[in-house]
Amino acid sequence: MVEILKKRTVTVRETTESKGETRLRDILAAVPGVKEVELLGTRELCIQYDLAKLRFRQIEENIRALGFELPNGFLSRWKRSWIDFTEENEYNNMMAKPAPCCSNPKGITSASRRK
């Protein structure tokens, strides 16, 4: 299967239950499909992952499970839902069977029967 690499920047907010961004980076780096996780500052992560194995939605779930919060404003939620929508479309298009080369694939109908 072909690798489709995606790179996203995520802003996270630490809660009382979380143990630090470096721990988050190390745990996310161990998730199958994640190629690279980089700390950009105290609140930002840059994550590169393979769309064929992992979706951004799953990364978000891991971030929340580790006790971190994602921005909850309207634009942030809209952006995440748009990412989810486009990734699902891209994955489904990648997995779809190729279209037939003509309007009569494998001779389903013959020219004599059309008349």
Beta strands, then each sheet from edge to edge (+ up, - down):
strand 1: 5-11
strand 2: 13-14
strand 3: 34-39
strand 4: 44-50
strand 5: 68-69
sheet 1: 1+ 4- 3+
sheet 2: 2+ 5-
end
